[in-house]
Amino acid sequence: MSGVRATVIKTLFAFSGNVCAFIDIDTKRGCEEPLTNPTWQSVNARVCHIRGRRRGSARYDPNMTAEERNGFENLILLCPTHHVRIDDLEPERYTIEVLQDMKERCAQTAESVRKYFKTEAELDRVTGLTLKRMQAEWAFEDQLGGEIEVEAQAASAIAVAGTARASVEDEPKADDSATRGPVSRGVSDEAKADDSATRGPLPRRDPDEANLEDS
């Protein structure tokens, strides 16, 4: 699995202001959900791809390399709720251009008024926690995605086989009566055959002989 480098995640947090970068398309309001807290055992941040990470994901671009796909320019930090929203619930609304604008606006705000992380140690800590969570989640997604792809291929193969079998069954059966010739008659039919031609006509009785027999 090709992953995101720690330096990239660290830079994302530095430009985040420790808030989700999401901005609602309709209301234009930004999310104020914090991404991390010194007292938390994990992070509330999700490393999200502007152009999808894997085939079949939202906004996937097959022309990108793995390095480009996991580079700083293609990533944005969101809270879990808005990660689901842009990737699963409304991917058609949250286009590449919309997400790029979100990222830029969040970076400008964080740079000007909301610098959150004061030391490198703070950034290193949240970077490590994020990497740990991200690697576990991506490993599960890749495994699940592979299983789904195998199942889809199997279903496709079954469908093709069924179509081929139905096509063969639908073909008209050839009439082989011409090649079989006439149906042979059984022995009983031969015994009943008319042999009048060999017997000849029945003998006629003479009238005088008939009269003698009658007297």
Buried (B, 14 or more C-beta within 10 A) or exposed (E): EEBBBEEBBBBBBBBBBBBBBBBEEEEEEBBEBBBBEEEEEEBBBBBBBBBBBEEEBBBBEEEBEEEEBBBBEBBBBBBEBBBBBBBEEEBEEBBBEBBBEBBEBBBEBBEEEEEBBEEEEBBBBBBBBBBEBBEEEBEEBEEEBEEEEEEEEEEEEEEEEEEEEEEEEEEEEEEEEEEEEEEEEEEEEEEEEEEEEEEEEEEEEEEEEEEEEEE
